[in-house]
Amino acid sequence: MINLLPMERKRDFRAARTNIILLRYNLMTIAAIAILAAFCLAFYAILHTNQAKAFSTADDNNKKVASLSGVQQAANDYRSDLTYAKAIIGNSTSYTDVVIAITKLMPDGAILDSLNLSSTSFGQQTQFQAHVKSYAVGEQVKQNFQSSKLYSNVYFNTLGYDLGSKTPISIQYPVVVSMSAKFNGQGSFQ
């Protein structure tokens, strides 16, 4: 087909076509900007709503904290009381631990008869009485107490046969040991 239109008219048609394409691009750009602006406004509205909720929640939490300050103070007081109790208990001596430490020092063939312990016993000479099977076991009792870090100044009061009583203990353990030893003080008796 032969194009019989004059050149000037052809240029006008081409220019009109180019103008229509440019107009479409401009409209698409304006539409894209409008969509982006709508998204930004939506995000701003959502963020503003979330911020208002966060401030409201923070205010509610501050009110709850203020109402629970008495509980917090009571918890702090209780914690400090526990610290004091722990310090007091840590500095006390368990007489059970002391007795167990003494029994660990007793060799086979020795029975502890009497032991007087009180809070004033620590740092003081204390009397021990035991029945043993022989003089050698009696000497072993003294050596065990002397080698212990818990006691010092260990000496015999008496070491001899129990001639006065005929109890089952005195028959099996005929030697009586009476000793004196000084507790070196309070501490770990493990």
C-alpha positions as CSV (number, residue, x, y, z in Angstrom):
1,M,0.0,0.0,0.0
2,I,1.3,3.3,-0.9
3,N,1.3,6.0,1.6
4,L,-0.1,9.0,0.0
5,L,-0.2,11.3,3.0
6,P,2.0,14.3,3.0
7,M,5.2,14.2,5.1
8,E,4.0,16.9,7.3
9,R,0.9,15.0,8.2
10,K,2.9,11.9,8.8
11,R,5.0,13.8,11.3
12,D,1.9,15.0,13.0
13,F,0.5,11.5,13.4
14,R,3.8,10.3,14.7
15,A,4.0,13.2,17.2
16,A,0.4,12.5,18.2
17,R,1.2,8.8,18.8
18,T,4.3,9.8,20.8
19,N,2.2,12.3,22.8
20,I,-0.3,9.6,23.6
21,I,2.5,7.2,24.8
22,L,4.0,10.0,26.9
23,L,0.6,10.8,28.3
24,R,0.0,7.1,29.3
25,Y,3.5,7.1,31.0
26,N,2.6,10.2,32.9
27,L,-0.7,8.8,34.0
28,M,0.9,5.6,35.1
29,T,3.6,7.5,37.0
30,I,0.9,9.6,38.7
31,A,-1.1,6.5,39.5
32,A,2.1,4.8,41.0
33,I,2.8,7.9,43.1
34,A,-0.8,7.9,44.3
35,I,-0.6,4.2,45.2
36,L,2.7,4.8,47.1
37,A,1.2,7.8,48.9
38,A,-1.8,5.6,49.9
39,F,0.6,2.9,51.2
40,C,2.6,5.5,53.2
41,L,-0.6,7.0,54.7
42,A,-1.8,3.5,55.6
43,F,1.5,2.6,57.3
44,Y,1.5,6.0,59.0
45,A,-2.0,5.3,60.3
46,I,-1.1,1.8,61.5
47,L,2.1,3.0,63.2
48,H,0.2,5.9,64.9
49,T,-2.4,3.5,66.2
50,N,0.3,1.1,67.4
51,Q,2.1,4.0,69.1
52,A,-1.1,5.1,70.9
53,K,-1.7,1.5,72.0
54,A,2.0,1.2,73.3
55,F,1.7,4.4,75.3
56,S,-1.6,3.2,76.7
57,T,-0.1,-0.2,77.7
58,A,3.0,1.6,79.2
59,D,0.7,3.8,81.3
60,D,-1.3,0.8,82.5
61,N,2.0,-1.0,83.3
62,N,3.3,2.0,85.2
63,K,0.0,2.1,87.2
64,K,0.4,-1.7,88.0
65,V,4.0,-1.2,89.0
66,A,3.0,1.7,91.3
67,S,0.3,-0.5,92.9
68,L,2.8,-3.4,93.4
69,S,5.5,-1.2,94.9
70,G,4.5,-2.4,98.3
71,V,4.9,-6.0,97.2
72,Q,8.3,-5.1,95.8
73,Q,9.3,-3.5,99.1
74,A,8.1,-6.6,101.0
75,A,10.1,-8.9,98.6
76,N,13.2,-6.7,99.2
77,D,12.7,-6.9,103.0
78,Y,12.2,-10.7,102.8
79,R,15.4,-11.0,100.7
80,S,17.4,-9.0,103.2
81,D,16.0,-11.1,106.1
82,L,17.0,-14.3,104.2
83,T,20.5,-12.8,103.9
84,Y,20.7,-12.2,107.6
85,A,19.3,-15.6,108.4
86,K,21.9,-17.2,106.1
87,A,24.7,-15.3,107.9
88,I,23.4,-16.4,111.3
89,I,23.0,-20.0,110.3
90,G,26.4,-20.0,108.6
91,N,28.1,-18.8,111.8
92,S,26.3,-21.4,114.0
93,T,27.8,-24.7,114.9
94,S,25.8,-27.9,114.6
95,Y,26.4,-30.1,117.6
96,T,25.6,-33.1,115.4
97,D,28.6,-32.2,113.2
98,V,30.8,-31.9,116.4
99,V,29.6,-35.3,117.7
100,I,30.2,-36.9,114.2
101,A,33.7,-35.4,114.1
102,I,34.5,-36.9,117.5
103,T,33.1,-40.3,116.6
104,K,35.3,-40.3,113.5
105,L,38.3,-39.9,115.8
106,M,37.3,-43.0,117.9
107,P,39.2,-46.1,116.7
108,D,37.8,-49.6,116.5
109,G,37.6,-51.1,120.0
110,A,36.6,-47.8,121.7
111,I,33.2,-46.6,122.9
112,L,32.5,-43.0,124.0
113,D,30.8,-43.0,127.4
114,S,30.2,-39.3,128.1
115,L,30.7,-36.0,126.4
116,N,29.6,-32.6,127.8
117,L,29.2,-30.0,125.1
118,S,27.7,-26.5,125.3
119,S,28.3,-23.2,123.6
120,T,30.9,-22.4,126.2
121,S,32.8,-25.6,125.3
122,F,34.5,-24.1,122.3
123,G,37.9,-22.8,123.1
124,Q,37.8,-24.5,126.6
125,Q,39.1,-27.8,127.9
126,T,36.4,-30.5,127.6
127,Q,36.3,-33.9,129.4
128,F,35.8,-37.1,127.4
129,Q,35.3,-40.6,128.9
130,A,35.4,-43.8,126.9
131,H,35.7,-47.5,127.4
132,V,38.3,-49.3,125.3
133,K,39.4,-52.9,124.8
134,S,43.1,-52.3,125.7
135,Y,45.7,-49.8,126.7
136,A,46.9,-49.7,123.1
137,V,43.4,-48.6,121.9
138,G,43.4,-46.0,124.7
139,E,46.7,-44.6,123.4
140,Q,45.2,-44.6,119.8
141,V,42.3,-42.5,121.0
142,K,44.7,-39.9,122.5
143,Q,46.8,-39.9,119.3
144,N,43.8,-39.5,117.1
145,F,42.7,-36.5,119.1
146,Q,46.2,-35.0,119.1
147,S,46.6,-35.3,115.3
148,S,43.2,-33.7,114.7
149,K,43.1,-30.0,113.8
150,L,39.9,-29.7,115.8
151,Y,41.5,-30.3,119.2
152,S,44.7,-29.2,121.1
153,N,46.1,-29.7,124.6
154,V,45.0,-33.4,124.7
155,Y,46.0,-35.3,127.8
156,F,44.9,-38.3,129.8
157,N,43.1,-37.7,133.1
158,T,43.0,-41.5,133.8
159,L,43.7,-44.6,132.0
160,G,43.1,-47.9,133.8
161,Y,40.9,-50.9,134.2
162,D,37.3,-50.6,135.3
163,L,37.3,-52.7,138.4
164,G,34.1,-51.4,140.0
165,S,31.3,-52.4,137.7
166,K,30.5,-55.6,136.0
167,T,28.2,-54.3,133.1
168,P,28.3,-55.9,129.7
169,I,30.2,-52.8,128.4
170,S,32.9,-53.1,131.1
171,I,33.3,-56.8,130.4
172,Q,33.8,-56.3,126.7
173,Y,35.7,-52.9,127.1
174,P,37.6,-53.3,130.4
175,V,39.8,-50.2,130.1
176,V,38.4,-46.7,131.0
177,V,39.9,-43.7,129.4
178,S,39.3,-40.2,130.8
179,M,40.8,-37.4,128.7
180,S,40.7,-33.7,128.4
181,A,41.0,-31.8,125.1
182,K,40.6,-28.2,124.1
183,F,38.2,-27.4,121.2
184,N,40.1,-25.1,118.9
185,G,36.9,-23.1,118.1
186,Q,33.9,-23.1,115.9
187,G,34.3,-24.0,112.3
188,S,33.8,-26.9,109.9
189,F,33.7,-30.2,111.6
190,Q,33.5,-32.3,108.5
